[in-house]
């Protein structure tokens, strides 16, 4: 009996110890109990030994953004008419003993791209390189309706152009805010690659403020949004939108060794495009403010030399004599940190922010000098060193000293010409130095026919080195002028 009682006591003690250890492990290791009220008022205990998911999975859905966008993106088709040239027929001269002139017209060249409708009355934004030099432009809407388009203005410095079609009650896109676009954010590219209409691809924002040195304008501004959304030939001028369907960029370029999509594409920020569009609508040309500095990114060597805490900002290494910065008291060695309330960490970001203002606008530039932050008000100037707005005359023509006007129908008939623009007024510049006189009608630049002042500006704006201007005077005398740019 004593032996049985002893064994019972030992078993009871072991049971009590086991229950105590279990209760300790339950509070420290196991997940908390979830009390589930069952039907009839009873409660039960439900243990989750696997991972407890406290929030429902959020699915990304692009359908709304895509449906809101495809009807606002158009297919832009261009025709570049082949040049008509005269030549002497050698067989005629051999057979008949006298020269005989024949005309030859080269085949037309066709191109295509995309565009984005920005107003219900038919204003469309696209890339400058899509329509530059085109003799005819046709726009096809998503509903397959076709319209003839005219160029309102072009800006080679940002690779943007504004078109207009005669239509009403069009679906148009809502513009977003490219400053608020974040790296890693989902975006859609909508366009017409390879003539495939209404194509939508998705990706994320890979970087902002990219300068890829693709534009050839003297005053180029590159601060691209980089994405990995698939963009191919024909997407140029199309929309980059966020998941709400708001326009955040105009697709412009790709990084590719083959010419097709290889992983990265680049879009012009909509905030910069918005200002260019507004200027082209109001003035026919872009009113661009300049701060008047030469700049570079802050390198490690500059940071060590200047005692800077980080590499963010833009280092001022030179000042223009009559520039806005010099007049405002900015000095060589200053590091520009902000323009108004927007931080600028690199040269492209600074150029983008300044490009949003016009000559005469006053902006607050925050800079670091000797370890202190200074807020400096700067009145921006134009490229000529004053605060005046420029007339509707392409920038290259202002630089060359020419004001153009279309030739009259009488002149076309008298001179047997189909196109050409006449120099109405000539001031100091390249043209005058080369011997060009007022009244000269420009027909070709480097053997390429010129049909508008914007075409002439675009041709000369990207030119480096020697250039050949061909044309005729009102008395019929042909002339050729060469000069360097």
GUGU-325371 format. One line per 8 residues: number of its first residue (from 1); for each residue y, x, z of C-alpha. Coordinates in steps of 0.2 Angstrom, whole numbers, padded with zeros to 4 digits. Example, Ala and Ser with C-alpha at 12.3 -4.5 7.8 and 13.67 -1.06 7.14 Angstrom:
<tikols>
1	-0022:0062:0039 | -0005:0068:0036
</tikols>
This chain:
<tikols>
1	0000:0000:0000 | 0012:0014:0004 | 0008:0022:-0012 | 0012:0006:-0022 | 0028:0003:-0012 | 0034:0021:-0016 | 0030:0019:-0035 | 0040:0003:-0035
9	0055:0011:-0026 | 0055:0026:-0039 | 0054:0014:-0054 | 0068:0003:-0047 | 0079:0019:-0045 | 0075:0025:-0063 | 0080:0007:-0069 | 0096:0007:-0060
17	0100:0025:-0066 | 0096:0020:-0084 | 0108:0005:-0083 | 0122:0016:-0076 | 0120:0029:-0090 | 0120:0015:-0104 | 0135:0007:-0097 | 0145:0023:-0098
25	0139:0027:-0116 | 0143:0010:-0121 | 0162:0011:-0116 | 0164:0029:-0123 | 0154:0030:-0139 | 0149:0013:-0146 | 0163:0003:-0155 | 0171:-0011:-0145
33	0162:-0028:-0144 | 0169:-0042:-0155 | 0166:-0059:-0147 | 0162:-0072:-0160 | 0164:-0090:-0155 | 0149:-0100:-0162 | 0147:-0118:-0165 | 0145:-0129:-0149
41	0157:-0117:-0139 | 0144:-0103:-0136 | 0149:-0085:-0138 | 0139:-0071:-0145 | 0142:-0052:-0146 | 0142:-0044:-0163 | 0141:-0025:-0164 | 0147:-0015:-0179
49	0138:0002:-0179 | 0145:0006:-0197 | 0163:0009:-0201 | 0174:-0006:-0197 | 0186:-0010:-0211 | 0202:-0017:-0203 | 0211:-0021:-0220 | 0206:-0030:-0236
57	0205:-0019:-0251 | 0220:-0020:-0262 | 0217:-0020:-0281 | 0230:-0014:-0293 | 0233:-0027:-0307 | 0243:-0022:-0323 | 0241:-0039:-0332 | 0258:-0046:-0326
65	0267:-0030:-0330 | 0259:-0029:-0347 | 0262:-0047:-0352 | 0280:-0046:-0347 | 0282:-0031:-0358 | 0273:-0032:-0374 | 0284:-0045:-0381 | 0300:-0034:-0378
73	0293:-0019:-0387 | 0295:-0018:-0406 | 0287:-0008:-0420 | 0301:0002:-0429 | 0297:0007:-0447 | 0308:0019:-0457 | 0310:0024:-0475 | 0318:0040:-0480
81	0322:0038:-0499 | 0316:0053:-0510 | 0330:0063:-0517 | 0335:0061:-0535 | 0338:0077:-0544 | 0343:0082:-0562 | 0334:0095:-0572 | 0333:0102:-0589
89	0318:0097:-0600 | 0312:0114:-0607 | 0301:0105:-0620 | 0315:0095:-0627 | 0326:0110:-0629 | 0311:0120:-0637 | 0308:0105:-0650 | 0325:0100:-0654
97	0336:0115:-0650 | 0347:0107:-0637 | 0347:0104:-0619 | 0342:0087:-0612 | 0344:0082:-0594 | 0331:0071:-0585 | 0331:0063:-0568 | 0317:0065:-0555
105	0316:0055:-0539 | 0305:0062:-0526 | 0293:0050:-0517 | 0300:0040:-0502 | 0294:0046:-0484 | 0289:0033:-0471 | 0289:0035:-0453 | 0286:0024:-0438
113	0289:0022:-0419 | 0293:0010:-0406 | 0308:0002:-0398 | 0313:-0009:-0383 | 0323:-0025:-0384 | 0337:-0024:-0371 | 0346:-0040:-0374 | 0343:-0058:-0381
121	0354:-0055:-0396 | 0345:-0041:-0403 | 0350:-0024:-0396 | 0336:-0012:-0397 | 0334:0006:-0389 | 0323:0019:-0397 | 0323:0038:-0399 | 0335:0047:-0410
129	0321:0056:-0419 | 0313:0040:-0424 | 0327:0034:-0434 | 0337:0050:-0438 | 0340:0051:-0457 | 0332:0035:-0461 | 0339:0025:-0476 | 0331:0009:-0471
137	0325:0003:-0454 | 0313:-0012:-0452 | 0309:-0019:-0435 | 0293:-0030:-0432 | 0292:-0040:-0416 | 0276:-0044:-0407 | 0275:-0061:-0415 | 0275:-0052:-0432
145	0292:-0057:-0437 | 0302:-0044:-0447 | 0320:-0039:-0447 | 0331:-0027:-0455 | 0340:-0016:-0442 | 0356:-0006:-0442 | 0361:0009:-0432 | 0374:0006:-0419
153	0375:0024:-0413 | 0364:0040:-0410 | 0364:0053:-0396 | 0354:0069:-0401 | 0358:0076:-0384 | 0347:0064:-0375 | 0336:0059:-0390 | 0342:0041:-0389
161	0348:0028:-0402 | 0354:0010:-0402 | 0349:-0002:-0415 | 0354:-0020:-0419 | 0345:-0034:-0427 | 0352:-0051:-0431 | 0342:-0063:-0420 | 0344:-0074:-0405
169	0335:-0079:-0390 | 0324:-0064:-0390 | 0313:-0059:-0375 | 0320:-0043:-0367 | 0315:-0031:-0354 | 0322:-0030:-0336 | 0329:-0013:-0332 | 0323:-0004:-0316
177	0329:0011:-0307 | 0322:0028:-0312 | 0329:0036:-0296 | 0317:0026:-0286 | 0302:0031:-0296 | 0290:0041:-0285 | 0277:0054:-0290 | 0260:0046:-0289
185	0267:0029:-0294 | 0257:0019:-0307 | 0266:0016:-0323 | 0262:0009:-0340 | 0266:0015:-0358 | 0269:0002:-0370 | 0271:0005:-0389 | 0264:0006:-0406
193	0253:0022:-0408 | 0246:0025:-0425 | 0253:0008:-0431 | 0243:-0001:-0418 | 0255:-0014:-0412 | 0257:-0019:-0393 | 0246:-0005:-0386 | 0246:-0003:-0367
201	0240:0013:-0357 | 0241:0017:-0339 | 0244:0032:-0329 | 0254:0039:-0314 | 0270:0048:-0313 | 0266:0067:-0312 | 0283:0074:-0310 | 0301:0071:-0312
209	0316:0081:-0319 | 0306:0090:-0332 | 0314:0101:-0344 | 0302:0105:-0359 | 0315:0113:-0371 | 0311:0101:-0385 | 0328:0095:-0390 | 0339:0106:-0401
217	0356:0099:-0398 | 0369:0111:-0391 | 0373:0099:-0376 | 0355:0093:-0374 | 0351:0085:-0357 | 0332:0085:-0353 | 0326:0078:-0336 | 0310:0069:-0341
225	0299:0058:-0331 | 0281:0066:-0334 | 0266:0055:-0334 | 0248:0055:-0338 | 0248:0038:-0347 | 0242:0041:-0365 | 0256:0042:-0377 | 0252:0046:-0396
233	0263:0047:-0412 | 0271:0030:-0414 | 0274:0028:-0395 | 0291:0037:-0397 | 0305:0025:-0392 | 0293:0013:-0382 | 0293:0007:-0364 | 0288:0016:-0348
241	0287:0002:-0335 | 0282:0001:-0317 | 0269:-0012:-0311 | 0282:-0025:-0309 | 0286:-0024:-0328 | 0303:-0016:-0326 | 0309:-0002:-0338 | 0309:0015:-0330
249	0309:0026:-0345 | 0309:0028:-0364 | 0294:0037:-0370 | 0299:0052:-0380 | 0287:0067:-0381 | 0270:0073:-0377 | 0263:0090:-0372 | 0249:0094:-0385
257	0243:0108:-0395 | 0236:0096:-0408 | 0250:0083:-0409 | 0240:0070:-0401 | 0239:0065:-0383 | 0231:0079:-0372 | 0236:0074:-0355 | 0255:0073:-0352
265	0269:0063:-0359 | 0287:0063:-0356 | 0300:0049:-0354 | 0319:0048:-0353 | 0324:0041:-0337 | 0331:0023:-0339 | 0346:0027:-0328 | 0352:0040:-0340
273	0347:0028:-0355 | 0357:0014:-0347 | 0374:0024:-0348 | 0371:0030:-0366 | 0367:0013:-0371 | 0383:0006:-0363 | 0394:0020:-0371 | 0386:0017:-0389
281	0389:-0002:-0387 | 0407:0000:-0381 | 0413:0016:-0391 | 0400:0019:-0404 | 0398:0037:-0397 | 0393:0044:-0380 | 0407:0048:-0367 | 0400:0062:-0358
289	0408:0070:-0343 | 0406:0089:-0340 | 0407:0098:-0323 | 0411:0115:-0331 | 0399:0127:-0323 | 0385:0139:-0328 | 0370:0136:-0317 | 0352:0141:-0313
297	0338:0135:-0301 | 0338:0143:-0284 | 0325:0157:-0284 | 0317:0166:-0270 | 0328:0181:-0273 | 0344:0170:-0273 | 0339:0162:-0257 | 0336:0178:-0248
305	0352:0185:-0254 | 0362:0170:-0249 | 0353:0167:-0233 | 0347:0150:-0239 | 0335:0140:-0229 | 0326:0133:-0244 | 0325:0134:-0263 | 0332:0116:-0266
313	0349:0115:-0275 | 0357:0122:-0290 | 0366:0139:-0290 | 0383:0141:-0298 | 0383:0158:-0307 | 0399:0155:-0318 | 0414:0144:-0320 | 0423:0138:-0336
321	0441:0143:-0336 | 0448:0125:-0339 | 0433:0117:-0332 | 0432:0103:-0319 | 0423:0113:-0306 | 0436:0127:-0306 | 0450:0115:-0304 | 0441:0107:-0289
329	0438:0123:-0280 | 0420:0126:-0283 | 0416:0144:-0282 | 0403:0156:-0290 | 0389:0157:-0277 | 0390:0139:-0271 | 0374:0129:-0271 | 0376:0111:-0277
337	0365:0100:-0266 | 0371:0082:-0271 | 0380:0072:-0283 | 0387:0056:-0275 | 0372:0050:-0264 | 0358:0058:-0275 | 0350:0074:-0271 | 0349:0087:-0285
345	0335:0100:-0282 | 0335:0108:-0300 | 0346:0111:-0315 | 0339:0096:-0325 | 0342:0084:-0310 | 0360:0090:-0309 | 0362:0088:-0328 | 0355:0070:-0327
353	0367:0065:-0313 | 0382:0072:-0321 | 0378:0064:-0338 | 0379:0047:-0330 | 0398:0049:-0329 | 0412:0049:-0341 | 0427:0060:-0343 | 0440:0056:-0330
361	0427:0049:-0318 | 0429:0057:-0300 | 0413:0061:-0292 | 0409:0069:-0275 | 0399:0085:-0276 | 0391:0091:-0260 | 0388:0110:-0260 | 0382:0123:-0248
369	0394:0138:-0245 | 0392:0151:-0231 | 0379:0140:-0222 | 0390:0125:-0222 | 0390:0109:-0232 | 0406:0104:-0241 | 0410:0088:-0250 | 0421:0092:-0265
377	0429:0078:-0276 | 0428:0083:-0294 | 0437:0075:-0309 | 0425:0077:-0324 | 0432:0083:-0341 | 0425:0081:-0359 | 0419:0096:-0368 | 0436:0100:-0375
385	0443:0103:-0357 | 0453:0086:-0355 | 0449:0069:-0347 | 0452:0059:-0363 | 0439:0048:-0370 | 0434:0052:-0388 | 0435:0041:-0403 | 0421:0034:-0413
393	0418:0050:-0422 | 0401:0060:-0420 | 0403:0075:-0408 | 0398:0088:-0422 | 0412:0082:-0433 | 0425:0084:-0419 | 0419:0101:-0417 | 0421:0104:-0435
401	0438:0096:-0436 | 0434:0081:-0447 | 0437:0063:-0447 | 0427:0053:-0460 | 0428:0037:-0469 | 0416:0028:-0481 | 0419:0030:-0499 | 0425:0015:-0508
409	0416:0005:-0521 | 0429:0011:-0534 | 0425:0029:-0529 | 0406:0026:-0531 | 0409:0019:-0548 | 0421:0032:-0554 | 0411:0047:-0548 | 0394:0039:-0551
417	0389:0041:-0533 | 0377:0031:-0522 | 0382:0038:-0505 | 0394:0050:-0497 | 0408:0051:-0483 | 0425:0057:-0486 | 0436:0068:-0475 | 0450:0057:-0470
425	0459:0069:-0458 | 0456:0088:-0456 | 0461:0098:-0440 | 0457:0115:-0434 | 0439:0119:-0435 | 0424:0125:-0445 | 0428:0115:-0460 | 0446:0120:-0462
433	0442:0138:-0459 | 0429:0137:-0473 | 0442:0131:-0485 | 0437:0112:-0485 | 0452:0101:-0490 | 0456:0083:-0485 | 0448:0070:-0497 | 0432:0080:-0499
441	0417:0069:-0500 | 0402:0076:-0491 | 0385:0071:-0500 | 0373:0084:-0494 | 0370:0096:-0479 | 0357:0110:-0483 | 0351:0100:-0499 | 0348:0084:-0488
449	0357:0069:-0493 | 0369:0062:-0480 | 0372:0043:-0478 | 0382:0041:-0462 | 0393:0051:-0450 | 0379:0050:-0437 | 0367:0058:-0449 | 0379:0072:-0453
457	0382:0074:-0434 | 0364:0075:-0431 | 0360:0087:-0445 | 0374:0099:-0439 | 0371:0096:-0420 | 0354:0104:-0421 | 0358:0118:-0433 | 0359:0136:-0429
465	0365:0149:-0441 | 0371:0146:-0458 | 0374:0129:-0466 | 0378:0124:-0484 | 0389:0108:-0487 | 0389:0100:-0504 | 0401:0087:-0511 | 0414:0082:-0523
473	0433:0079:-0523 | 0441:0063:-0529 | 0445:0071:-0546 | 0427:0075:-0549 | 0426:0093:-0545 | 0410:0098:-0536 | 0411:0110:-0522 | 0400:0120:-0510
481	0405:0127:-0493 | 0395:0139:-0482 | 0399:0143:-0464 | 0390:0148:-0448 | 0387:0137:-0432
</tikols>
